[in-house]
Amino acid sequence: MKTKITLLITFCLLMANIAYTQKMNPPHELIREKMETLHIPGVSVCCIAFDTVVWNHNYGYAILEDSLPVADSTLFNVFSIGKSFTASTLMQVYENELIGLDDNVNNVVPFNIDNPWQDIDSITPRMIMTHTSSIRDNNMFSYMVLGDPTESLGDFYANYLDPTGSYYFNNNFYTSIPGEVYHYSNFGVGLNAHVVELLTATDFRQYIHDSVFAPLEMNRSCFFLEDLNIENLAVGYDYSGGTYTPNLHYGGAAYPGVFMRSSALEVANYVIALLNEGVFNNTEVFKSSTIDSICTVQNPSISNSGLGLYHTQLTSQGDSVWGHNGGGILGYANHMYFFPEENTGVVITTNSGQYIWDVVVELFEYAEYLRDSISVGIQDNNLIPIQTTMSIYPNPVESNTNINIQLSQKSKVKLEIFDISGRLVSSILNNEMEKGKHIINFKQTDLISGIYFCRLQAGDEVITQKIVKM
């Protein structure tokens, strides 16, 4: 019997190795093609498998006017992807038994939410998360402001939803009975955020930072411009007639459903938690029951909505994933999707209003290839693309710094330094290097104080990181 089991295991491993003898390359060609044909200035992508980012890459420019390349640290306005994060805070409050998903939020807020078309005044957190609350985005753009809003969540919703409020109109609500008809609502999401801050006696920005962003190591993610380094925020562009037009950075009092800023890598940490029953880096950020609820279609007869997420058909073959898009306006379009049954996920951030669904599909295929390669334990580096990485320390730097490079394979390597205008100021390397770790000491005594970019090209891989010269 033992011999038969050994033979079976050997046969399975042999079949696995045969299945993966043909290396699958990253989808650089497709992404660059889409960037050219759709006029997308910059893209950042991640593939997730199990509990880690197995591959990520950046393309193009975050700010065209400054020739500022997209980097791992580049933030994008991920727009409606933030709705899932806001929903997760409500679920934390629910798990702490501070509110029920079917409780009337009118019993929590200090104003009167009144749909003028219906006698029923009960709007619940579940309705808000599934976009059946009947709250309508009436003249949404008129409530957006340049920069950050100065009006609190509480003041905005009292003015918008209460009949005595200065923004109240009948058209702030749909005529449907709350809970019975799906109407996508940006403003509805922010009401749940206000409920969270009332129940926790904590400003929502502070609550989501402490309870979600910090434990997920999303250290740069935020909703307000004043909470980030503006040099890290990609500009969103519209393209027409051969011209890229930059959009200004807007905000709004209903920010929890609209104005989240994050990077592809930081959003990927959230996906990792969703794939691993709420756990990230051995820390329980969400209860497993929360993940089960988030990833359950609440009312199939109305929509494919879970709680802050959607169940979406990915391919014509019927493969379905969970996730959310974000953007399509102000020059941003983003994807966050994960496949719980396959333990894979994909994040794409862009500074263009063009969605790129076929890239999502190909990234899932690449994530599955990397997952399966890891699973069968293939150690041949021609089969498993051990990531090419670059780190710089110290940074900021006064004189000397070390550039640490991990090459996935023997490659022709070019290492260059550019200033913020995109001008080449130093060529450090331009030769073939062996696979493995390399440490390059770079003396910056000839550079004046300012921001520079270190660009590593190793074969088809390109990595760019910012260097601050003090």
N, C-alpha and C positions, 0 to 999 in steps of 0.2 A: 504493500500500500504506500509506504514511504517513497519507494522508487517511482511509483506512478505519479505521486504529487510533485516530486522533483522534476520529472520529465515534463509535466504539465506547466510548471512555472517556467522552465527553460524554454518551452515552446512559446509561451505567451510573451516572454521577453524578446525572443527571436522575432516574433511577428511585430512587436512594437518597434524594434530597431529597423526592420524592413520598411515599416510604414513611414519612418521618419528619416530615411537615408537621403531623401531629397529635401534640401534646405529650402525653407520659405523665407523670402526676403521681406524686410519692412516695406510698407506701401508708400515709399517716397515718391515714386513716379506718379501715382494716382493723385496724391495730395498736391504735388507741384502743378500737375495738369489742371486740377480744380482751381488752384490759386490763380493760374494764368487766365483760364477761360471765364471765371466768375469775378475776376479782379479783386481778389482777397489779399490785402496787404500782409497779414500775419496770421499764423496758426500755431497752436500748441496742442499736442495730443499725448494721451496716456493709454496704455493697455494694462489692465489689472488681471491678475490670476491669483486665486486663493486669498492670501492676506498681504499682497505686496504689489507694487508697480513693477511689472516685468519689462516694460519698455516705455520710454517717452522720448519725444523729439520736438524741436521748435523750428519754425520756418518763417522767413520773411521779417517784416518790420512791425514793431509796436507803434512807432511814431515815424511816419514817412519823412516829415520835414527835417527831422534830426538824424535820419538814417539810423535810428535806434533799433537794433534787432530784438526780436522776441527772445526772451530767456526763461529759464525755469521760474524765476521770481516775478515775471510779468503778470500783472493783474488785468483782468478783463471784467467788464460789467456782464455778469452771467445772468442778469435779469431774472426770469421766472424759475430758474433752477433754485433760487433762494426760497421759493414757496415750499419746497420739501424741507428745507432747514427750519423754516418757521413752523411747519406742521410738527416737526420732531420736538420742538420746544413745548408745544401744546401737549404732545404725548407724554413728555416727561412730567408735566404738571398733572396730567391724568393719572399716570402711574403712581404719583404721590397722593392720589385720592383727594385732590383739591377741587376737581370738577369732573363731571361725567361727560362722555362724548355726546350724549343726547340731552344734556341740561340746557335750559334756556339761558343764553348769555345776557338777556335782559335782567336776569337776577344778579349779575355780576357788575355790569357797567353802571355808572352813576347818571345815566341819561336814558331816554326812552327811544329804543329802536322801533320805528313804526313804518311798516310797508302800507302805503295809503290805499293799495289796491286789494288788500286782504285784511280780514278781521283777526287772523292768526298772527300773534306777535312773537311766536317761539322760533328763534333762529339758534341753531346749535353748533358746537364746534365741528361735529361730523358734517353737517351741511356746508359749512365754510370750507372744509378741507376737500370736499367732493364737488364744490362749485354748484351747489343746489340751494344756496342761501337766499336767492332772489335779489341780492345786492348787486347793483349795476354800476359799471364804470362810466358814469355820465360826464361827458366832457373831460376825460381823464387828463389830456395834455394841458388843460387850463390850470390844473393843480400842480404842475411840474414847475420847478424853479431852477435857475442856474445855481450851481453849487449845492449846498446842503439846506434842507428845510429848517425853518426856525419855529415852526408850529409843532407842538407835541402830538403824539398819536391820539391822546385823549381829547385834545381840543379839536383836532380834525374830525374825528368820528362823531363827536357831539354835534358839531356844526353840519355834518353831512347826513347823519342818520336820524337825528331828532327833529321833529317838526318845528321846534323853536330855533333851530340852528340857522346860521346865515347862509349856508350852502345847500340847504334842504330844498329839493324839488321832488315832485312825484316821480319824475324819470330817474331818480337815484335808485329806483327799485324796478324790477320786472313785475309784470302783472301775475306771474305764476305763484302758486302756493309754495311757500318755502319747503324744500325737501322733495319736490315732485318733478322739477324740470332742471336740466343741466344748462347753466349759463356761465361761461368762464368769467371769473371775476378777480381782477387784481386787487381791488379795494377790499373785497371780503377778507382776503388773507390777513391784511393788516389788523382787522378787528380781532382775530385770534391772538395776534401779538399783543394787542392792548389788554386782552383778557389775561394773558400770561403775566404781564407786568403788574396788573391789579392784584392777582392772586399771590404773587411772590414778593410784592412791594419792592420790586427792582425794575429800573429802567430796562426796556427790552434790549437795547444795544448792549448793556452790561450783562444782562442775563444770558443772551445767546453767546456772548464772548466767553463767559465763565463756564457755562454748562455744555456748550457744543464746540465752539471753535478751539478753545484752549485744550481740552482733552483729546481732540482730534489733531492737535498740532497744526492747526490752520492759523498760524500766527500772524499772517498778513491779511487775512480775510476780514471784511467789515462791510458796513452799509454806508457810512459817511466818508466823504472825502477828507475831512479833518482827521480821520483815524488812520490814514494811509500816507505813504510817501508818494506824492504825485508823479515822481519820476519813474515809478514802477507801473503806472497805470497806462495801458494801451489806449490810444485814441481810436474811436470808432469812425469809420469812413463810409461815405456814400460815393458811388462811382457813376459817372454819366458823361458821355461824349469825350472819353479820353482823359477826364479829370477826376481826381480823388478830392472830395470835399470833406474836411474834418468836421466832426460834430463836437459841440461843446459838452461839458460834463454837467448833467442835470441830476436833480434829486427831487424828492417829494415826501410829503408828510405820511403817505401810505407806503413808505419805503420797504417794509418787510416782504411785500409781494413783488417788488419791482427792482430795487436798486442794490442788490448784493454784488460786491466786487471780490473776486477770488482768482486764483490761478488754476490751471488744469491739474497740477500736482496736488494742490490742497483739496480741491473737490474730490480727487481720487481717494484721499484719506476717508472721506465720508462714504464713498462707494465701498471701500474695504470694510468699514463698520457694518454697512447694510448686508454685505455678503457673509459676514461672520457673526451673525446674531447679535449685533450691537457692540461687539468688542473690537477695540483698536489698540494695538500694542499692549495686549494683556490687560487693558482697562475697559470695564463695562461702561460705555457711554450711554447706551440705550438698553433697555431690557429686551430680551429675546421676544417677549410677548408684543412689545412695541413694533419690532420688525415684522412680526407675523401680521399685525393689524395694518401697518403701512402697505404691505405687499399683498393685500387682499382686496379684490374688487368689491366695493361696498354694495352696489346695486346694479347688477348686470343689465337690468331692463332699462336703466337710465343712461349709463356710461361705463367706460372701462377704467374709471378712476378708483385708485386706492385712496390712502390718506396722504395727500400731498404728492402723489406719484401717479403715473399712468401705466397700464399694461398695454404695450404697443406691439403690433406685428412688425417684425424686423424684415422678413424676406417673404417672397411669394410662396416659399415652401411652408410657411406657417410658423416659423420660429418667432417666439414672442419674448420680449424683454420688458423689464421695468425701468422707469426713468422719467426724464423731463427734458424738454428743450428750453432754451432761454434766449430771448432776443427777437431778431427779425426787424428791429427798429434801432435808430440812432447809431447804426453801423456796428452792431454786434450780433452774432448768432452762435449758439453753443449747444452742445449735446452732452448729456450725462445719462448713460444707460448701463444696466447690469443684467446678467443672466444667472439667477440664483442656482438653477439646476446644473449649469455648466461651470460655476465658480469663476466667471469672467466678467469684466466690465470695461467700459470705454468712456473717456472724457475728451471732448474737443472744445477748445475755446478759440474764437476768431474775432478780429476787429473789422468784420464786414457783415452786412445783413443777410448774407447768403448761407442757407443751411446746406450741408454736404452729407446727405444720407448714405450715398454709396461709399463714402469714406468710413462711416460708422460700421457698415457691413464688413468692409475689408479689415478694419481694425479688430473686429470681433474674431474674424478668421485667424488673424495673426496672434491674437491673445490666446485662442484655443490651441494653436500650434505650439506656442511657448509653454502653455500649461501642460500639454500632453508630453512635450519633450522633457519637462521637469519630472512629470509623474513617472515615466518609465525609466528615469535615471540615466539617460544618455549623457555621457561625459565628453563626447567629441565636440570640441569648440566650433567645428564646422557645422554642427547640427543645432547646438544651443547657442544663440548669440549672447554670450556673457556681455553685459552692457559696457560700451565704451563710456567712461566717465571722466570728468575733470573737476577738481576742486582747487581753490586758491586760498592759501593761508600764509601769513596774516592778511586780512582784508577788512577794513582799510589798511594801507601800508604807508610807511614813511620812506623807506629806501629799498630793501630787498623783500621779495616774497617768493614762496615756493608754489609752483604749479604742478599739481599731482595728477598724473594721467594714468588711467587704466585702459589698456587697449584690448579689445576682444579678440583681435587677430593681428598678425603681421600686416602693417599698413603703411602706405605713403602718408606721412604726417606733415601738415602745415600748421604752424602755430604763430598767430599774428596779433598785434595790439593796434586797435583803432581808437581815435579820439571820438568825442560825442558827435562830431560832424560827419563821421564815417571815413575820415582820412587815415590812411595807414601810417602809423608812427614808429612801428618796430616789427621786424620780421625775426622771430626767435628761432624757428625750426622750419626746415623744408627738406625732409629726407625720410627714408624708409626706417621704420622702427619695429622691433620685435614685439610680439604679443606679451602682455603683462604690465607690471607697474613701472612707471618712470617718474622721477622727480626732477623738475627743471627749475633751477634758481634764476630768477629774473631780477636784475638790478634796475630800479626805477629812478635812479639819481638824475637822469636827463629829462624826466617828465615834470612838467609844472603841475601844481595842485589842480585836481579836477576829476572828472569821471571818464573812464576809459572802458573799452570792451576787449576781452581776450577771446579770440575765435580759434577753436580747434577744429581742423578738418582731418579726419582719419578715414580714408577711403570715401564711402558715401555718407558717413556720419559727420554731422556738423553740430558743434556745441559752442554756445556763446555765453560768457559770464561777465558781469560788471566788475571792474576794479576801481576802487576809490583811492586816489593818490592824495595824501595829506600834505 
